[in-house]
Amino acid sequence: MSVTGPRSTLKVASTVHGAAVVVRVEGDLDAGTVHLLHDELDGLWKSPGTSVIVLDVAELGFCDSRGLSELISALQRGQALNVRFMLSGVQGVLRRVLTITGLRNVFEQHPTVAEALVQATDGGSDSDSGGLFETAGGR
């Protein structure tokens, strides 16, 4: 017996804004689609001159444990390469996942891409991001 259902999809697109790159994701970030985000980010890590990556998740409909694992890996890789990694538009399922796992304050988050880019060009951070290796208190 085979079970079929709607196949998850994810659209990933990047745009360059000076030394910052905005990666927009739309759809479901799960075991079947996580490779698309991984491959996109992998190319950016290897690209010289990128100092900030903003992952726009405003149109993300779903995120499972594989998707969350990819976000954590991206944050760690950014820290290792001194590339600032930000999330914009966190809401819905992803907000709940980050809250439940205690990771809400670990990622630098901004309401919109525009606000993230302002912070990127200012070089400062008004977010509560503590980095992956700090405890996620204040849940």
Disulfide bonds with the S-S distance in Angstrom:
none
